[in-house]
Amino acid sequence: MSEQPPATLLVLAQLAANLRALRAQGNWTSSALAEQAHISRRMLQLLEQGDVNVSLRAVDKLARALGVTTDSLVGKRPVARQDGATLIEEVLASNLVSARKRLKLTQETLAQQSGVGRAVIAHIERQARNPSLHTLARLAVALDLSIEALLTR
């Protein structure tokens, strides 16, 4: 596995555990779930092993296929998705702006504290970027939040 910060490793491990459990519970084959989520079977296998950093969009596709909320798929306990759920990009953007303003941080200051570029932060806040879990982990640590909290409405 490539060098990942501890926060990313924890999220990837939780995601992997949840994917394996939900796939077994739903009696999904890896091929069937990958097809339903529109991701490659190899990507799913790597995710279930906790061996790959993945984009938020890929996690959202898997969560939708499994019928759970995106935030809970990376959390301790998957929760069933409700009809009409808000797009995860909107939730992330809103929570990122709120957390940053609550801490009275500019995008530039958050960039310095997280190691994530200011332009990347701006794009996430405008819903114009599909961040990886690694990027979300760096932002969450700088904001003293969990990734699950960043993704929860």
Buried (B, 14 or more C-beta within 10 A) or exposed (E): EEEBEEBBBBBBEBBBEBBBEBBEEEEBEBEBBBBBBEBEBEBBBBBBEBEBBBBBBBBBBBBBBBEBBBBBBBBEEBBEBEEEBEEBBEBBBBBBBEBBEEBEBEBEBBBEBBEBEBEBBBBBBEBEBBBBBBBBBBBBBBBEBBBBBBBBE
